[in-house]
Amino acid sequence: MGSISASLLFTILAIAMSILRKYEPFNSWVQKQIEKMLMKSNLVSKELVVRLPDFKLVKNDEFSINGRAPGKYGISLSEISETLSNLKEYEIRAKRLNSVISQRANQLNNYRINQLAKINYFEKIQTVDTAIENNSIVLKKIIEHTLNKLLQKNIMDTTNDELYVELNTLCGILGYSVKNKSTLVDNHSPVTLHANTNSNQGRVVETMSHLCRDWSSDYNREIEPLLSFIMDRIDSIEIKPNTKTLIIVPGSGLGKISYSLAKKYPNYTVDSIEWSALMYLVNQFVLEHGENVKIHPFAQHYSSQMSLDKQARPIEVQLPKTEDLPLNLKTLYGDFREYQPLDIINNKIDGYEQIIVVTAYFIDTAENMFEYIESIEGLTNFLNNTDSKSNNKLNWINVGPLKYGTRPLVQLTANELLKLRKLRGWEDLSNETLTDYVSSPLNGYITDYDSLYQGYYGLLRFHSRYPSNDG
Ligand SMILES: C[S@@+](CC[C@H](N)C(=O)[O-])C[C@H]1O[C@@H](n2cnc3c(N)ncnc32)[C@H](O)[C@@H]1O
């Protein structure tokens, strides 16, 4: 009886399996489970954090991995692994998407396909593949730069085997091995895509465009108007000589604005704070690579193009020379709402006489605008109290649109924001909106100036100051 029911069960299972195997969602579920099991043995520890800005690998429970830990700056090693994996997967994923363009055209009849071939339509798609390969070379440099930095900062001066194993695993995931505990060797292994990784290729492409916006002279037209407004406003602030001034740039992206401010004001401390690991790591590369790179930012954009030359054109990105790096610039990773000045945390100084917050294309990223405003107001805690009569201490300079992001709790108009500042005790020194493209140029944001579609933003610009509690 027992053997009959066992064979019956086996038969039912076999039939069920043969039906399920034909069912695509079941197949991909099985595949995902297998990949998950494989990935588990290939993951870096979630316990380890790369402390910033010194890049030391530490085991520290005090760090919160989402970056919200007041006065602590660090990225979890697993987030670095995921971020670099996204860069690593770019070429294969972008080429896959590109092949869809040919597949679609190949659905046409032969007569039409022949005509497309005669106008070099399929060659265009191949040229885009080459542009993707070129972009991927730059992304590979970013991966190698980050891994080399981690190795240099950790392996050379540590005998801690656990850290070594973790760094080795990270390098392995990205296709490298480590020789003599310090030299990165490319294994030239084929890239395997993991279905269960959160690949965010949109962000990768956006970051490459940001490299152009921030660091290519072709994009001066986007950054220069922002910088000239910000610098004019900073220059208008009366700052007593030999006093300590801090400029904070929240949401600093790939860092051109904070870098330029640090160069222009060498006697002030400039802290930039960025909450995207991808942006932060690429910003580190920007500051430390020391050589120009070429990006084809619009190659994968098939709409609104005038010619293949324009679509696939490379843009030269002039990265700063490493010897030119301003020593007064500190690049921090984390949530601005938890920001504390590095020099105060490190007990280098007690406080500042002046704090200037510069928000460029930032305030509309707020899920809760009140939290941003309160965080800015909270910076008065880092002001020295010696000059209590002055209310000239906390300055807020803003330039950017009000294009609110995902699920904002409030979406204020420029006018409402003006009233709110007044209500909360801010005093405006300037406030204007630039919206008329005839009399005041609008501002592009990683815009393709050689295409049939060009997006521009109107700008809300204000300079406001906040009296300190005793001011
Ligand atoms: C629209 S981008 C602008 C970047 C840069 N300011 C520019 O003008 O090119 C906004 C940036 O703010 C960052 N960000 C968003 N919320 C943040 C937060 N709470 N703290 C720090 N950075 C944040 C995003 O990761 C993004 O890089």
The ligand as a Gaussian input file, in Angstrom:
#p B3LYP/6-31G(d) Opt

LIG

0 1
 C       19.268000      67.043000      -8.751000
 S       20.770000      66.477000      -8.088000
 C       21.746000      67.955000      -8.131000
 C       23.206000      67.718000      -7.962000
 C       24.056000      68.989000      -7.939000
 N       23.662000      69.878000      -6.871000
 C       23.989000      69.694000      -9.260000
 O       23.462000      70.796000      -9.348000
 O       24.476000      69.108000     -10.242000
 C       20.350000      66.332000      -6.370000
 C       21.380000      65.550000      -5.588000
 O       21.007000      65.565000      -4.212000
 C       21.304000      64.293000      -3.646000
 N       20.461000      64.156000      -2.436000
 C       19.128000      63.939000      -2.372000
 N       18.713000      63.929000      -1.085000
 C       19.814000      64.145000      -0.321000
 C       20.043000      64.258000       1.084000
 N       19.036000      64.117000       1.960000
 N       21.293000      64.500000       1.524000
 C       22.322000      64.648000       0.643000
 N       22.164000      64.538000      -0.703000
 C       20.935000      64.296000      -1.180000
 C       20.984000      63.318000      -4.762000
 O       21.638000      62.079000      -4.578000
 C       21.485000      64.083000      -5.988000
 O       22.826000      63.783000      -6.274000

